[in-house]
Amino acid sequence: MIDTRRLRTLRAVADHGTVTAAAAALHLTPSAVSQQLGALEHEVGHRLFTRDARGVRLTAVGQIMLTHANEVLAQLERAEAEVAAYSTGAAGEVTVACFATAISAVLSPAITALRTGSPGLRVRVLDAEGDHSLTMLLDDRADLAIAVEYRGAPDAADPRLHRSALYAEPFDLVLPQAHPLAGAGGPPPADAVRLGDLVGETWIGPYPGNPVHDVITFACEQAGFSPNFAHCSDDFRAVVALVGAGAGVALVPRLALRDMVLPGIAVPGVAVPGVAVPGVAVRRTAGPERRVFAAVRRGAEAHPLLRPLLDTLHTIADSLGGRGKRLG
């Protein structure tokens, strides 16, 4: 009989590409992971991986086993959910990996609402960028991830995950007030700026690897140019401050602007308190949007601790303008 722990090890190595990285995710030694893989290969009677300079790759039999491993592990998640539902119900802790803007926009309001609707549910929050949260979920360091769509993200058909859309938000263009496109001397024009009008600009934005950096880069490439990121920060308040200092232009997700008082923009459905940021103007664009979704391991979506949290997140997302729909 195949040991399910070895199936988890197989999936971790397939996800991370090296024994060392999988060992770190599983909190094991590389030697222990290699032993698990060797035992699984002995049980199956075939080699599951080949090794090269970049790490390990699945063989054809390894791919077959990974497909079945995803199905088996999803079924185990369903079994745990049904047993939990049969027992005492929704009392316990859920760990959520989530990026900062979504913590403010949907997760914190959901936690507030759950104090009344599900008082036995405790939510533990881990601040993680939109791509890291999925890795934390798949490595069992989180029970639910709130993540951002990006090139290379697991899609809705991924056998490891159950996904549901939360919201999509446009990016707004933040400019120095003296910029020709800022409408200097009067209110910013109402029409949207085309990204093609920003060829040759100096850009400020998140570091490479951040999903927002990927979304902005792809949108600019679609408009016919590659943005020159001269300044990098994953903190959008710092990005806007640099724009105010005249260091360049930036595309910022709309909800990330909600706690900053900025001219030329109203964030639909949310208040805009905060500290004024001098020296900037904001224009709407016909550019990209940030699509945000919630994910749990496949099979766990009906778990009595996860279901009320997912439902509440969807209710909050609906209040922002409609689940999975574009804000503004």
Order of alpha helices (4+ residues) and beta strands (2+ residues): alpha-alpha-alpha-beta-beta-alpha-beta-alpha-beta-alpha-beta-beta-beta-alpha-beta-alpha-beta-beta-beta-beta-alpha
